[in-house]
């Protein structure tokens, strides 16, 4: 929106904080997949409280405020998959299907051709609650819990240039699941998560992709949690929300400045607290939405703009 200044010039009102996108055409659902490429948010899949699994696929233009339904995802309907972007391509990895349960499939979506391609499976054990961060042309995926019992420390790198997987050093701390991740420069960051199968934490861990080493950083100053949301905007990491306990979803949101290694609380989420959501960013604006809490499920979507 533009408005005239007293001197006759024009200025643009730049949004700050959370902005609710209206008129979402997707059905209510939780644990969908999504990624943001340029100004477009691609989103679909997921499940609802009636046990319906989705394979629909949509794109929302943040520039034009328009939705378009694309062709369905060609694989089996699924929910709770990792999703991420590398360049002009998006990826959906792992997840749960009706016939196979936990799977290790990796699918690539080309935003230019709008075509899907099945790639080699994730090489690790099938798992719940893994995490992913992207540095350059590689996605780093690992952690999680196998068979609802065994927490995992292994990590793998997917090279999008040659579509090959390789192992990287295991995370060296207590085996964990439910991490939230973001990447800044050559470093990946793991946030919070669960140890000892039920103990939420406020850990802050760094992975240096140049040296292949993990190190603990001073703890995140907020409440312990799991499965929050995290993304990077303009070289800073954003983290928050998530599950404080099995009945409490948080709305606090924080920004991490790697140059000063400090955290500062920023604008809290303004919508309904919830679990099993989706989120991401294009490096300039973030987004968050869908999910469930109790008997309520959502089909809303919010954009997040950092404070100017």
Secondary structure, DSSP 8 states (H G I E B T S, - for coil): -EEE-TTS-EEE----EEEEE----S--BBS-EEEEETTEEEEE--B-TT--B---EEEEETTTTEEEEE---SS---BS-EEEEETTEEEEE--EETTTEE---EEEEETTTTEEEEE----S---BS-EEEEETTEEEEE--EETTTEEB--EEEEETTTTEEEEE----SS-BB--EEEEETTEEEEE--EETTTEEB--EEEEETTTTEEEEES--SS--BBS-EEEEETTEEEEE-SEEETTEE---EEEEETTTTEEEEE----S---BS-EEEE-SS-EEEE--EETTEEB--EEEEE---
